[in-house]
Amino acid sequence: MSANEIIDIPIRDDMIRLGQLLKLASLVEDGVEATELIKNGLVKVNGEIDDRRGRQLHPGDTVTVNGETVRITTGG
């Protein structure tokens, strides 16, 4: 995967929480790791650091962690 490649992650509903997405996209192993990354300001939502694990994300939103970016799509 190149540094600028964006991976699409389909979701079933019209919303997913940030902590759930990190696990679904395999960007973290578990909720504890998700909480630590978010708390330490290492997660960007749509290019901005976000420290809310419960942040609601919708199709079209992007999340970046450790140089990996995923984009939420519909149809999971």
C-alpha positions in Angstrom: 0.0 0.0 0.0 1.4 3.4 -0.9 1.5 6.2 1.6 -1.4 8.1 -0.1 -3.7 5.1 -0.8 -7.1 5.3 0.8 -8.9 2.1 1.7 -12.7 2.1 1.5 -14.4 0.5 4.5 -18.1 -0.3 3.9 -20.5 0.0 6.8 -24.1 -1.4 7.1 -25.7 1.6 8.8 -25.5 5.3 8.1 -23.1 5.9 11.0 -20.3 4.2 12.9 -18.4 5.4 16.0 -14.7 6.1 15.7 -13.5 3.4 18.1 -15.6 0.8 16.2 -14.3 1.9 12.8 -10.7 1.6 14.0 -11.4 -2.0 14.9 -13.4 -2.8 11.8 -10.6 -1.4 9.6 -8.0 -3.4 11.5 -6.2 -0.2 12.4 -6.1 -1.4 16.0 -6.2 -4.8 17.7 -8.9 -3.9 20.3 -10.8 -1.1 22.1 -8.0 -0.5 24.5 -5.5 0.3 21.7 -8.2 2.5 20.0 -8.7 4.5 23.2 -5.0 5.0 23.7 -4.4 6.2 20.1 -7.4 8.6 20.2 -6.5 9.9 23.7 -2.9 10.6 22.6 -4.0 12.6 19.5 -2.8 10.1 17.0 -6.1 9.8 15.1 -7.2 12.2 12.4 -10.8 12.5 11.2 -11.1 14.3 7.9 -7.6 15.7 8.4 -8.1 17.0 11.9 -7.1 15.4 15.2 -10.1 14.1 17.1 -10.0 12.9 20.7 -13.6 11.5 20.9 -13.8 7.7 20.7 -17.5 8.0 20.3 -17.3 10.5 17.4 -20.0 9.7 14.9 -18.6 9.0 11.4 -20.6 8.9 8.2 -20.0 7.7 4.6 -17.4 10.0 3.0 -15.5 10.6 6.3 -11.8 9.7 6.3 -9.8 8.4 9.3 -6.0 8.4 9.4 -3.8 6.4 11.9 -0.1 5.8 11.6 0.0 7.0 8.0 -2.9 4.7 6.9 -6.1 6.3 5.7 -9.5 4.7 5.4 -12.7 6.2 4.0 -16.2 5.1 5.1 -18.6 3.9 2.3 -22.1 2.5 2.4 -23.0 -1.0 1.6 -21.3 -3.2 4.2 
